[in-house]
């Protein structure tokens, strides 16, 4: 199949699922490298950010997973979920942490609590203290997903694999959503791409040049087609938007103005995925950027000096940010996960300056997982479809 003939745009989806980020793993600061107790990862702080995103019309919010600091993802989601009104909760699940049938029961319980406003980000990073090959980690994730899907769609879990062997009733793991929650996934190795193509629904990418993103999407679309499937695409990226481009660039520079070289290196390397191929791609992007950190118009890599993982930000005025997002949507990207420093204030600013100009949707509703029961609140929201 020639890449030029690969369909990477979801023809039935217009607009995008616009999401925010809940910093439950710490890292919510005004200046990278300068910790403030005002932004410490507590339930009160993180839930306030999440509820702010809900009130302002964001359609989804990523609740990440990390061992080093912060809070555990699933208890946080279960606790804050009943406080929300409209937003979906995207919970990161690190495969292997919880025995799959028990994980299935936990996820089904949360899905019922949220009445289907629940999606899952599949994580395959090493468990704390674990040494395992990339191929084995993705095989373990494949088995976890296959067991979950058996439990969601069949009367019995009957599974024999490399890591798990079991036969038991699936009654305790039946979810609220038809066929179970959507699976979001990020990974760059051949084993990761194959797993996503076979089993997941939304492929999440970290920021790169438009040309590189297009190549990733074409490659994933071709792989998914080999399984008779189509994948939607998402982009996880930071954002700095101000009334003028000059103000946005000044604020972006200020975020890393107190970050030393060695301190930044230590911050990047503390994550469990610090040596992954995806992280190395973010480092390569910083290396090819101009002296001011911009790798292409409005794409600033400077924030990656103090972060592992997602290491670039969209920086500009509202017109520039909207134009960039429209370019991404024309490429076929249908989900965005934004964040900013500090998260609550930047969430409110993005909701004021950019969100009303975007047509948004909920991915579970768009994919027929749940029905739409209530109209979107007009407060800070874009057009709902």
N, C-alpha and C positions, 0 to 999 in steps of 0.2 A: 504494500500500500504506500503510495507516494504521500509525503507529508502535506503537499499542497492540496490534496483531496480529502484530508482528514477534517471532519467536522468537530470543532472544539467549542462552538457556541451552543448554548441550550436554547433552542428556538422558541420554546414555550415560556421562557422566563424573560421578562422585561424589567430592567432595573437591577437591583442587587440587595442582598441581605447585608445590612450595615450594622456592624457589631462593635462593642467596646471591650475593654480588658479589665478584669478584676485582679489587682495585684496582691493576691493572698500569699504570695511567696516573698514578700518584702520587695524593695526596689522602687517604692513609690516616693520619690524625692524631688525637690525642686532642682537640686544640683547632683549629678551623678558623682558618687564618691564622698558625698557629705551627708551622713545619716542624720535624720531629724526624728525625734520621738513623735512629733505631730503626724508623721506619715508612717509610723510603724505598722506592720501588718497585724492588726487586731480584728476581731470580728466586727467591732463597731466601725472602724475605719473602712474596711473592705466592703462591708454591707452598705455603707453610705454611698460609696462609689457605684456599686451595683444598682442601688435604688435610684440614684441620680440618672444613670443610663436608662433605666426603665421609664422614669418620669419624662425624660426628654425624647423618647421615641425611638431609641435604638432597638433593633429587632432581635439581638442575640448578645451574649457576653461570655467571653472565654474565662473559665476558672482553671488556672494552670495547676501543674503538679511539680513539687520539688521536695527533696528530702532536707536540704540544708537549713532552711528557715521558713517561717510562716506557718500556715495552717493546712490541715488535710482537706483535700478537695471535696470528697463526697459528703462528709458531715457538714461542711460549709454550705454546699448547695442545698442539702436537705433542710438546714436551718433557715436559710434566707429565702428559699423558694416560696413559702406561703406568704411572705411579705410583698412579693412582686405582683404586678397586675397584668403585664402584656409581654414582657421580654422572655425569650428563650434562654435557657442556661446550658452552656456548652462546657461539660465537665471533662477534664483530662483524666484518662484512666491509664495507668501504667501497667501493661499486661504482665502478669506473673505475681503481682503483689497479693491478690486475693484469689482463692480457689475459684475457678470459673463458675460452677453452679451457685456458689454463695455470692459471687460478684453479680451474676444474673439476677438473683433475688433482690440484691441491694438496688441495682439499676431499675428493675421493674417497680420496686417500692417508690423510688424517687419519681419515676415516670407517672405513676398514679397520683402522687402528691401534686405534681405540676400539671396534671391533666394533658400531658403530651407536649408541654413546652420544654422539652428536654432533648438534648443532642449530646453526642459523645465524641471526644477527641482521643483517638487511639494513640497511645505512646508506647514506643518500644525501646526506650533508653535503658541502660543497665539499672538493675536494682542496687541500692546502696551496698557497697562492699562486694559486689558481684563482678566476676570476670567471665564474659561469655562472648562468643563470636557474634558478629552482626547477623550472619546467616541463621544462627540458632535463635537469636533474640526475635527475629522476624518470623521464624517458624513457630516459636512459642506464641507470638501474637496471633498468627494465623489460626492456631488451634484454639486459643481463647475466643476469637471471633466466631469460628465455626461452631463451638459449643454454645456460645450465646445465641447464635441464629437458630440452632436446633431447638433450644429452649423457647425461643420466641415464636417459632412457627410450627413445631411438631409436638405430638403428645408425649414423646419420650426423648431423652438425651441418650444417644447410643454412640459412643465415640471411642476410637482407638487411634492414638497418635504417638509421636515421639515423647511428648511431655505428659500427656493426660490420657487415661483410660477409664471409662466410666459408663454405667448404664443405670439410669434412674428416671423417675417421673419428672416432667417439666412443669407440672402445675404451679410450683412456687415462683416461677420466673416469668410468668405471662405479663407482658407490658401493657400499658394503656394504648400505645400507638400501634397502628396496623403493621405487623411484621417487625416491630421494635424500632428504637430511635435510629436516626441517621448517624452514620459514622463519618467523622471528619478525620483526616490523616495527613501527616507531613513526614516526608522522608525522601532521600535522594539516591541511595544506593540501589543497584539492580534488584536486590531482594525486597527493598521497601517499595519500589515502583510496582513490582509484580504483585505484592500483597494488596496494595491499594487498588490496582486495576481489577483484581479478582473479587474483592470483598467490600471496598469502602465507597462512599458516596460523594464526598467533597475532598479534593486534593488541595491541601493548604501549602502555599509556597511562601518563602521569605522574600523580601524585596531584592530584586536584581534589575539589570537593564531590561528594557522592553524586549529586546531581541532574545536575551537568555530566557526570559519568562515564556516567550512564545515557543521556544525550542522545548522547554519542559512540558508545556501543555500539549504540543504535538506528539511528543514521545509517550506521555501518559495516555493520550487519546488512542494512539495506535495500539498500545498494550491492552487497554480496556477493550478495544474492538476485538482483539484476539480472544477475549472471554465472552464476546457477545454483549458487552456492556458499554455504557457511556458514563463519564465522570463529570461532575461539576467542579469548578475551580474557585479557590479562595486565595486571598493575599493577606498575610499578617504583616502590618507595617505601622511604624510610629507616625505621628503627624504633628506638625507645628503650623497652625494657621493664624494669621493676623490680618488686620485691615489692609496693610501694605506688605509687599514683599520684603522691604527693608526691615520692617519691624519683625517679621517672621525669621529672617536670617539672623538678626541680632539676638533674638530669644534662643534660637537653636544653638548658636555659639555659646551662649551663657550657660546652657545645660551642662556642658563639659568644661567650663572655664576653671573649675576647681579640681579637676581630675588629673592626677599625676600619671606618668607613663607606667611605672611599676604597679601603682594602685589599679589602673585600668587592666593591666595584664592579669593581676590576681583575681579581679572581679570576673573577667572572661573565663578563666580556667577553673573556677570553683564549681561550675555546673557539671552534672553527670554526663551531658552530651557535648562537653567542650571539645572532644577530639573527633566529633562526627564529621562526615563528609559535608553535610549541610553547613556546619559552622565554618569549615574551611572555605566554602564558597563565599561566605560573607566576608571573610578576611581577604580573599582575592579581590572582591569588589572594592574594598578600601584601598588596596594597593594600586588599582588602575584609576582611581578617582583623581580629580584635579587637586591642586594644593589646598583649595578651600574645602575639600571633602565632597564636592558634588561630582557624581559619576555620570549624570545626565540632568537636563533641566529639572529643577525642583526635587531631585532625589539626592539627599545628603547622607553620607556614610559616617559622619563624625560621631554619631551616637553609638556606633559599634565599638568605639574605643573602650567603652566601659560595660559592654554587654556581650554575653554569649548568646547565640541564637539570632533572633531578629535584630539586625544591626544597621538599619537605615530608616530614614524618616522622609516623608513628603513635607516639603517646606515651601510656603508661599502664601499669597493672598487667596481669598475665596475663589475668585475666577480661575486662578492657576490650579488650585486643588481640584475643583470640579472638572476642569478640562482634562487633567491627568486621570481622574477616576473614569471619565467617559471614554478615554482612550483604552483603559484597562477593560472596561465593560465591552467595548467594541472588539477586543481581543477574545472575549469569552469568559472573563472573570465574573463570577456571580455572587461572591461573598467577600466582604472585607472585615478584618478585625483590626481596629485602630487602638492606639494608646498614646498617652502624652504625659509629660511631667510638669506638675503633679497631676494625677489622673482625674480627680474630681473637677478641678478648675478647667482642665483642657477638654474634658467631656462636655461641660457646659458651653465652652467656647465653640467647639466643633458643632454642637447641636444648634447654636445660634447662627453661625456663619455659613455652614455648609449643608447640614442635614436637610433643611427645608427645600433645598434645590435638587434633591435626589429622590427618585422613585424607589421605594423599598418594598421588600416582601419578607415573609417568614419562610425559610426553606422547608420545614416540615409541612406547612400548609401548601406551599407550592408543589411539593412532591406527593401530596395526597395522604400524608401520614395522619393528619388530624384535620378537622374542619374548622373554619373560621367562625367564631361565635360572637365576638364583640368588635365594634369598630375601633380603630386606632385613635387614641387621644390626640387632639390636634396640637397639644403643647409641644412645640419644638420638633414636630415630626414631619417627615416628608410625606409624599403621597403614598397611600397604602394600596397594595393590590393583592 
